[in-house]
Each structure stands twice: as C-alpha cells, then as structure tokens.
Amino acid sequence: MESQVRGGTRWKRFAVVMVPSVAATACIGVALAQGALAASFSVSGQQFKVRADSLEGDGFEQYGAVDSGVTLAGKSTIHPVAVSAFNTATITNLCQSVVTPNVPIFGNVSLILHAGTDPNKPVEASKLYIDLDDLNADATFTNINIGVAAGSMTKGPGMKSDEVKAGLANPSGFGQEADHASLTDVKQTAWATTAGTFKLSGLHMSISTSGAECY
C-alpha cells in the first residue's frame, strides 16, 4: 500500500497527519550504543532551516516528543516536536541554515551548509533522528501503518531510549511507520538532528552577514 501526502504540517495538525522530514547538522559521525540515541542534551535557543530536493528513506518511524533546552538568553524552555526516524536515508541537494540574531556590528549572521549537490553523490545517513516542528514536502509512503503505539513500532530504529526514560516521549502515544518514505521539495524547521553516521558529500560551509537562509 502506498500513501501520498502533500502540503505543510504544523504541531496542531500533528495528531492528524505526520510526515517525515530531513535535516542535517555539521556534526558528523555521532557515536551510538546499539542504535539508542541519548536525549539528555539541551537543544540550543536557535532553530535551523533545511531544504532538500529529495529524501529517500528506508525504515521510517515518527512520534511526538518534547525537546528541552534554553533560549538565547539562557532561560530554560521546552518545544513540542515530531521526531522522524530512519534506518537509512539518502538526501540530494541539501541546504541547512541557522541565523544568529543581533551580532554586534553585523546584525543577523547566518551559517549555511550545502552538501549532496551532485545527484550521483547524495548525503548518506544511518539511524537518523530529526526533531522538527514545521515541514512542507510532497511525500509517498510504502506499506504505512498510521496510529501505531509509538513504542510498538518495528519498521525503523525505534524511539530514543533516554527520551522515553526522561518522560519526554510516551511509548503508548500516537506513532506511524512505513517500509519506505520518498519526499521531494523538502522545506522544514527543526530543533535537533542526530545520526549514527552522516556522510556529507561535497560539503561547503559559509557565513553570510546578510541573514540569508536556505528558504
């Protein structure tokens, strides 16, 4: 069975239709212990934007969670997120941008990352987890199960164990899974990305003093 989803989703619509996403960070080769990712780190006070031409992911799962972190002023805060997880994924023409506001003299300064611009050398990731709160894409799922208890999903890498232990995700909550997810024209905002391995072919990082973003 295949299911196709088009358009955008926000947190308020999350319980109705959740769609997967792709994001990247400049941190490559994050260590894993049996595929369970630590959820104990505090997310930064800055979201980042990601754009990609396409994502092909095997072993997809998605569930709701809460990220704890700090604001740019250093105050504690929390963010409701949809966690998208893939056993493996390939990404073409990836762009990631994060803007630091109010930098002295310069104002808004952007860090911009490009990778996988050659269709024959896409970005490759394994045990990929993305914590996002906004996504627009065209998506097709193969053999999808919607409304599965998050802790009972078996097609992907599973929930983050430390996240469950900390009470930041409910294994009895809403989840969905699919054998394969295919996304095109991806645009998203996210708070965190972690992966077992992350290969960024053709990596290029640059600084913009104009506050430029990927979209």
N, C-alpha and C positions, 0 to 999 in steps of 0.2 A: 504494500500500500504506500502511496506517496501523497503527501500533503503539501500544498504550496501556500505560503503566507506572504503578503505584500504590504508595504507601507511601514508606519512607525509604531513603536510601543513605548509607553511610559509606565512608571511604577503603578499608577492607579489602575492600569489595564492588565497588570502583570498576571493576576489570577485567572484572567480570561484567555489570553494568548501570550505565551512567552516565545521569543525567538532567539536563536543563538547569535553570538557575536564573535568578533575577533579583535584582539588588542595586543600590543607588544610593548615591552619596556626595553631599556638599554642594558638591563641586567641579563646576562646570557649564562646558561648552564647552572641554574639554581639546583642545589642538591635536594634529593628526595629520599625518603625512607619508605620503601615498599609502596610508593605511589601516594602516600598520605602527606599532604602539604600542611605546614604549620599555619595556623590562622591567628597567631598570637601577636603579630606585628601590628603597629598602629599605622593606619593609612595617613598620608600627608594631607595638608589642607588644600591641595590643588587637584582638580580633576584633569584628565587629559583626553584629547580628542583623537580618534583613529579613523582613517579612511582606507579602504582597500577595494581593488577591482573585484576580487573574488576570494572566497574561502571554501575549501573542500575539506570536510572533517569527518573522520570515522569514529564511532563510539561516542555519540553525543548525549549529554545529560544536562538538565537545567533545574534549578530550585531557588527558592527565596532565602535570603540571609540578611544579616546586619553587619556592616563594617564599622568598627570603632576607630576613632582617630583623633586628630587635632585640627583646629583651624589655623590659618596663617598667623593668628595672634597667639597661638599656643594653647587655646582653650579646648577642653575635651568635647567631642561631638560624636554622633553616630549617623550612619547613612543606610537606608534600606536599599538593597541591591538584588539583582537577578544574577546568580552565578551560573555561567555557561562553562561546561567542561567537555573536553575532547580527549580521547585516547591519542589520536594523531591528527595533525592538520597541516595543510599547505595553503599559503597565502600569497597572492600576486599583487604587486604594486602597492605595498604597504606604506602608509604615511602616519606618523604619530607626532602630535604637537602638544606642548604644555606651556602655558603662559604664566610667567611670574609678574604680578602687577606692581606698580609703584616702585620700580627700581630707581634709586637716586640717579639723577641726571638723565637717564634713558627713558624712564616711564615703564611701559609694558615691554617685557623682553621674552621672546619665545625660544624654546629649544625644539628643534624639528628634526625628526628622524625619517629617512627613506630607506627602504630595503625591498628586495624581490622585484625590482623593476623589469628584469629580464624574465619573460614568461617561461623560459627554459630553466631558470634558476630561482624558483619561488622560495619564500621563507618557509622553513620547516619547524614544526614544534611537536613535542610529545608531552602527555599529561598536562595539558594546557587548561588553566582556570582563569576566567575573566569575570571580575565583579563590576557590573555596569548598571546604569540607571536610565539610559536612553539609547535607542537603536532605531535606525532606518535601514532596510535592506529588502531585497527580493530573496525569498528562502524556499527551498524544496527539501522535504524530509523523506527519507526512505524507511519504511517499517516503523512508524512513530507510535508511541504509546503516550497518551496525554491523561493526566490525573493519577499518575502512579505515586504512591507514598515515596517521598524523596529517598528515604533510607533503604527502600526495596529495589531501586534501580540497579540494573545489571549490565547495561549495554556500554557504559562509559567507565571513567576512572573512579567513580564513587564520590561521596561527599567528603569535604575536608574534615578529617577526624578531630583535629583540635577545635575546629569551628563548632562542631556538634557538642564536644565536651564543655566548651565555654558557654553553651546556650545561645549561640549566635545563629544557629540554623536548627530547624526542627525536622528530625528524620521521619516524622509522621505527617509532615506538611506536603503541600502540592508539589509535584515534580513531573517532568516529561523526559522522554528518552527516545532515541532513534538510532538505527544502524548507521545512517549517513546523513549529513547535512550539507547542502550546497547553497551558498549565499553569493549574491552579486551586488555590486554598487553599495558597499557597506559603509555606513557612517554611524559612529557611536561615541558616547562619552562614558568613561569608566573611572573607577577609583583605584583599582589594583589589577595586576596580572601576574600570575606565577606559572612556571613551567618546569618540567623535569629537564628537558633540553630545548634550546631555542637557537636555531641556525638562521642568521640574518645575512643572506647572500647580497653582496653589493651594498653593504651598509654605508650610509652617508649621514653624518650629523652636522647640523649647522645652527647658528644663532641668528635670530632676527631681532632688531631693535625697533621694528615697526609693529610688533604684536601680531605678526602673521600666524595663521593656523592652517591646518590641513583642509578645513572646510568652514 
